Amino acid sequence: MPPVCENPLRSLTAANVVVVAGKGGVGKTTVTAVIARAAARSGNRVLVIELDGKPALDKLLPDHDGEELAVVHLSAPDALEEYLNDHGFRRIAKRLNRTGVIDMVGTAAPGIDDVVVLGKVKHYEKSTEYDLIVVDGPAAGHAVTFLMSATGLADAVRGGPVRSQADDVLELLAEPERCMTVLVTLPETTPVNETIETAYALEDDVGIRLGPVVVNGVDQGTELPKVGEVETALQAADLGDAVTDMLRDAAAFRRSRRSMERKAIDRLAVGLPLDQVQIRALPVAGLDADDIDALADELLVKSGS
Amino acid sequence: MTADGPVAVGSMRDVVQQSDVIVCCGSGGVGKTTTAAIIGMDAARLGRSVVVVTIDPAKRLADALGLSMGLSSAPQRIGGVGVDMGAGGEMWAMMLDTAATFDGLVRIYADDEQQIDRILSNRFYRNMAGAMSGTQEYMAAETLHALHNDNRFDLVVVDTPPSRNALDFLDAPGVLSRFLDHRVFKLAMLPTRSGLKVFGSAAQPFFKAIGRVVGSDVLADSMAFFQAFSGMETGFRERADDVVALLRAERTNFVVVASPRHDTITEAVWLAQQLGDQGVGVAAAIINRVQPSFGVIDVPTGVEVPGASRDVVSALWKNLGELQQIRRAELEALEPLVALIEPAPIALLPLLDGDIHDLDSLDQVAQHLFLERNRC
């Protein structure tokens, strides 16, 4: 049995800044929204930061009375442009093609855009306007590259404003009370393998604190009858061949999927000594704001509030 | 949309048979690589010599293809383990190596060994070859171009990098050659009085500002790169033009890959529209991991079931009902994409009851690629 958190919400929100990370398609945005909503419901002032990609969190996290929950969208290219304008590029950028300048600076100092974004996150954290900041990780899912950006930049750049920005970011990432990562995975072999690899890379290369792993989309639907009972019951019911086959096949399919999920979850527990928080699959093709509220409430119940 | 575009409407099999190049595109995590492998397998079975280029293959896929050592950046022939390739059909697979591909281009267009060394060892160049946005897309397109001209292969299937904007793939060659041909670059080329210290007056404030932000070492690297690169812009630009021409060729087809969820379908619709606006068009759509259908009979009410079996049978009905509910929701989510790309073919590939871990399970999915509208 995988280790399960006693108070999942507390474990998931145990730092000022929580960076939610995972590969494309595992439900990072869902998990970000559920954590943020649950934290806001328990009285925290929450800021959600969405990076790049298409804005999705405004829709999933509408305003609710009595809850303090704000969503901001940060784009790396825009943040870099703003940063460069603040450092004397405004005049020059007018005469030169804007993208060219930004591409050149971004290439000369790779990771500078990520550092500028993390610098903004740090700025929000320092403001103490929020009890919790949840960051929906980078769109491409390169959590390691994103969080490593400050280390790489600090190595390449010896002084100046970018260097001090990188140093501030490194300080934030290194302090476990201020910042941690929550990795999200699906209960399947490939995502689990990649999550284990990412976790070790984050620990070794970034040194950031790892919170619990969220296993998203776990099938917790209807309980299936015991294998031995199915045939007898189907024969007794005498529903005709077509219907009998359908019922039998559907049950076998789901049983097999669930056994695969269980194996993946167990593998994760063996490969990664971290607590696990499961979020169940809903029978829909994409979650809406009501679904997020429902999952947040379930998380609150599991957390004893 | 497709009816107006250059793409002939036909079946998925027509797309595989009539393409020289197939580009699989879609958002991250939808199974582009698996889809590319399945298309490659089918093409080989039709007797074609196909090479599949993957960008960031999970180790699992390399295993599934029977490549125990993983994929390499040179094409490797896939043995027909348990799968019959058609007469004369061959399947090859390789992994994109962005930096090595870029190095190869530098070698082609540089004048001499010294220029090659100066460029390849430059830190700004290494950053550009490894990580600059657009480089990976461009090198994928470049690799595609090279393989297309390799007479071992008559079909190249490529999956696109997980970029922030999937259309980057189409734009990348132009973007990079514009970058190398940019005014910034020209400024760096202006005659200087003493090496890198003094630039022409137009460039000075610009380089001062860069130096202030990123430091003088980093600036010196970039300058050295642009100076070393001097003279190669034309070659690069011409090559980029060739690559763009291939991406837009009649027998190059784009296949949109999605999973049956509102967010990835929205992304796929947007992508299909953008490709349409670019005059490229979408030849087919493939939807991965669709909840399978177990039949079309609705759950009846009031069926008499003997007492002892009632709970078991009602649990079985409930299970079927839940799975059908998911499938209905998924099919509904697909509608906007179906409406947009019809009458181009759309294949629904089922969610399997296990992992894709070998050629047989890949093949199991592949069977569904060519069913006519397997949509029930």
Boltz contact constraints between the chains, C-beta under 6 A:
constraints:
  - contact:
      token1: [A, 23]
      token2: [B, 29]
      max_distance: 6.0
  - contact:
      token1: [A, 24]
      token2: [B, 28]
      max_distance: 6.0
  - contact:
      token1: [A, 24]
      token2: [B, 29]
      max_distance: 6.0
  - contact:
      token1: [A, 25]
      token2: [B, 29]
      max_distance: 6.0
  - contact:
      token1: [A, 52]
      token2: [B, 164]
      max_distance: 6.0
  - contact:
      token1: [A, 87]
      token2: [B, 213]
      max_distance: 6.0
  - contact:
      token1: [A, 88]
      token2: [B, 209]
      max_distance: 6.0
  - contact:
      token1: [A, 89]
      token2: [B, 209]
      max_distance: 6.0
  - contact:
      token1: [A, 92]
      token2: [B, 205]
      max_distance: 6.0
  - contact:
      token1: [A, 92]
      token2: [B, 206]
      max_distance: 6.0
  - contact:
      token1: [A, 92]
      token2: [B, 209]
      max_distance: 6.0
  - contact:
      token1: [A, 96]
      token2: [B, 183]
      max_distance: 6.0
  - contact:
      token1: [A, 100]
      token2: [B, 182]
      max_distance: 6.0
  - contact:
      token1: [A, 100]
      token2: [B, 184]
      max_distance: 6.0
  - contact:
      token1: [A, 103]
      token2: [B, 179]
      max_distance: 6.0
  - contact:
      token1: [A, 104]
      token2: [B, 184]
      max_distance: 6.0
  - contact:
      token1: [A, 107]
      token2: [B, 127]
      max_distance: 6.0
  - contact:
      token1: [A, 107]
      token2: [B, 128]
      max_distance: 6.0
  - contact:
      token1: [A, 107]
      token2: [B, 132]
      max_distance: 6.0
  - contact:
      token1: [A, 108]
      token2: [B, 124]
      max_distance: 6.0
  - contact:
      token1: [A, 108]
      token2: [B, 214]
      max_distance: 6.0
  - contact:
      token1: [A, 108]
      token2: [B, 218]
      max_distance: 6.0
  - contact:
      token1: [A, 108]
      token2: [B, 222]
      max_distance: 6.0
  - contact:
      token1: [A, 109]
      token2: [B, 214]
      max_distance: 6.0
  - contact:
      token1: [A, 109]
      token2: [B, 218]
      max_distance: 6.0
  - contact:
      token1: [A, 110]
      token2: [B, 127]
      max_distance: 6.0
  - contact:
      token1: [A, 110]
      token2: [B, 131]
      max_distance: 6.0
  - contact:
      token1: [A, 139]
      token2: [B, 164]
      max_distance: 6.0
  - contact:
      token1: [A, 140]
      token2: [B, 162]
      max_distance: 6.0
  - contact:
      token1: [A, 157]
      token2: [B, 214]
      max_distance: 6.0
  - contact:
      token1: [A, 157]
      token2: [B, 215]
      max_distance: 6.0
  - contact:
      token1: [A, 158]
      token2: [B, 215]
      max_distance: 6.0
  - contact:
      token1: [A, 159]
      token2: [B, 215]
      max_distance: 6.0
  - contact:
      token1: [A, 160]
      token2: [B, 215]
      max_distance: 6.0
  - contact:
      token1: [A, 162]
      token2: [B, 213]
      max_distance: 6.0
  - contact:
      token1: [A, 162]
      token2: [B, 214]
      max_distance: 6.0
  - contact:
      token1: [A, 189]
      token2: [B, 355]
      max_distance: 6.0
  - contact:
      token1: [A, 190]
      token2: [B, 58]
      max_distance: 6.0
  - contact:
      token1: [A, 190]
      token2: [B, 60]
      max_distance: 6.0
  - contact:
      token1: [A, 221]
      token2: [B, 322]
      max_distance: 6.0
  - contact:
      token1: [A, 222]
      token2: [B, 318]
      max_distance: 6.0
  - contact:
      token1: [A, 222]
      token2: [B, 319]
      max_distance: 6.0
  - contact:
      token1: [A, 222]
      token2: [B, 322]
      max_distance: 6.0
  - contact:
      token1: [A, 225]
      token2: [B, 312]
      max_distance: 6.0
  - contact:
      token1: [A, 225]
      token2: [B, 315]
      max_distance: 6.0
  - contact:
      token1: [A, 229]
      token2: [B, 312]
      max_distance: 6.0
  - contact:
      token1: [A, 233]
      token2: [B, 309]
      max_distance: 6.0
  - contact:
      token1: [A, 233]
      token2: [B, 312]
      max_distance: 6.0
  - contact:
      token1: [A, 233]
      token2: [B, 313]
      max_distance: 6.0
  - contact:
      token1: [A, 236]
      token2: [B, 306]
      max_distance: 6.0
  - contact:
      token1: [A, 236]
      token2: [B, 309]
      max_distance: 6.0
  - contact:
      token1: [A, 237]
      token2: [B, 305]
      max_distance: 6.0
  - contact:
      token1: [A, 237]
      token2: [B, 309]
      max_distance: 6.0
  - contact:
      token1: [A, 237]
      token2: [B, 313]
      max_distance: 6.0
  - contact:
      token1: [A, 243]
      token2: [B, 297]
      max_distance: 6.0
  - contact:
      token1: [A, 246]
      token2: [B, 294]
      max_distance: 6.0
  - contact:
      token1: [A, 246]
      token2: [B, 295]
      max_distance: 6.0
  - contact:
      token1: [A, 247]
      token2: [B, 316]
      max_distance: 6.0
  - contact:
      token1: [A, 247]
      token2: [B, 320]
      max_distance: 6.0
  - contact:
      token1: [A, 249]
      token2: [B, 294]
      max_distance: 6.0
  - contact:
      token1: [A, 250]
      token2: [B, 294]
      max_distance: 6.0
  - contact:
      token1: [A, 250]
      token2: [B, 319]
      max_distance: 6.0
  - contact:
      token1: [A, 250]
      token2: [B, 320]
      max_distance: 6.0
  - contact:
      token1: [A, 250]
      token2: [B, 323]
      max_distance: 6.0
  - contact:
      token1: [A, 251]
      token2: [B, 316]
      max_distance: 6.0
  - contact:
      token1: [A, 251]
      token2: [B, 319]
      max_distance: 6.0
  - contact:
      token1: [A, 253]
      token2: [B, 353]
      max_distance: 6.0
  - contact:
      token1: [A, 254]
      token2: [B, 319]
      max_distance: 6.0
  - contact:
      token1: [A, 256]
      token2: [B, 353]
      max_distance: 6.0
  - contact:
      token1: [A, 257]
      token2: [B, 353]
      max_distance: 6.0
  - contact:
      token1: [A, 260]
      token2: [B, 354]
      max_distance: 6.0
  - contact:
      token1: [A, 283]
      token2: [B, 322]
      max_distance: 6.0
  - contact:
      token1: [A, 283]
      token2: [B, 325]
      max_distance: 6.0
  - contact:
      token1: [A, 283]
      token2: [B, 326]
      max_distance: 6.0
  - contact:
      token1: [A, 284]
      token2: [B, 329]
      max_distance: 6.0
  - contact:
      token1: [A, 285]
      token2: [B, 260]
      max_distance: 6.0
  - contact:
      token1: [A, 285]
      token2: [B, 261]
      max_distance: 6.0
  - contact:
      token1: [A, 285]
      token2: [B, 262]
      max_distance: 6.0
  - contact:
      token1: [A, 285]
      token2: [B, 329]
      max_distance: 6.0
  - contact:
      token1: [A, 285]
      token2: [B, 330]
      max_distance: 6.0
  - contact:
      token1: [A, 285]
      token2: [B, 333]
      max_distance: 6.0
  - contact:
      token1: [A, 286]
      token2: [B, 261]
      max_distance: 6.0
  - contact:
      token1: [A, 286]
      token2: [B, 262]
      max_distance: 6.0
  - contact:
      token1: [A, 286]
      token2: [B, 263]
      max_distance: 6.0
